């Protein structure tokens, strides 16, 4: 049976052909897009990292060797990295974000830059205290923020608490890096969480008054400054100290011979801890690869590397420490303040820095 159909005029025929072409292109293009995305996901991981350690190259190369997934990497400081993520929004190519500060991980979580994931591997290997309560981010290695001193000028009992860094007895003796650096912000934030903002502000003001010179340089520079006699007391993360201990450079050996370390606040809340951790970016185009990479970081190979290659304490359950210098630091009481609280404390810390002029 034939149906009568009114002939189409030129414009209508052109529109019909155009619509057919669009539909066909969409179907083909969609199929190609799906194939391309699946193919790309099996081959690529876009990593945004604030870990600026050259020794991490082996960590990434081993992942590619094990999985065949190529890593495209961008390295920036914690805050510039987060600013880039915010600016890119839904168009960001980032799959995994690695940061070296618990407070920044918490801030990025609050800002919605990460996405929660389900991974039995990560939940089993990373203890709850070292990850967010909703599995948005996970810690993979830790470090302690400790006090270093010149034993010819200072007694250990005069610097065995953070509070003593602000005591007038240590006036003109203290060296630190910039107060606005994440490592210092987290320390000040933890003090604010434990003691309240007024006492934390009084502490920061006291530290500024006790400085031997204005803040400058990184953590290793503070330790070197103690050895050089520029100051008598410094604050640094432990892995910088262990790096000096493991160095074969005579200059580094000399630094280690002149400087001592003490675990702060052992009779109180314990020594301040921080982590290096990671998360899946909110708009990750290669989500499966991202989860696979985080699981790799919690695995025995990567955990051993973090301990042996970068002198950090591995956080995965059951990881054996094979770093004699790191192990020689011994056991100590760690501050168990939740990492989310350290993050919240940074808000107060920033206000404190502005008020006391801790640059």
Secondary structure, DSSP 8 states (H G I E B T S, - for coil): ---------HHHHHHHHHHHHHHHHHHHHHHHHHHHHHHHHTTEEEEEE----GGGHHHHHHHHHHH--EEEEEE--HHHHHHHHHHHGGG----EEEES-HHHHHHHHHTT-EE----HHHHHHB-GGGB-TTSSEEEEEEEEEEEEE-TTT--GGGSSSSGGGGSGGGTT-EE-S-TTSHHHHHHHHHHHHHH-HHHHHHHHHHHHHTBSS---S-HHHHHHHHHTTS-SEEEEEHHHHHHHHH---HHHHHHHHH-EEE-TTTTTT-B-EEEEEEEEETT-TTHHHHHHHHHHHTSHHHHHHHHHHS--EE-BTT-----HHHHTT----B----HHHHHHHHHHHHHHHHHHT--
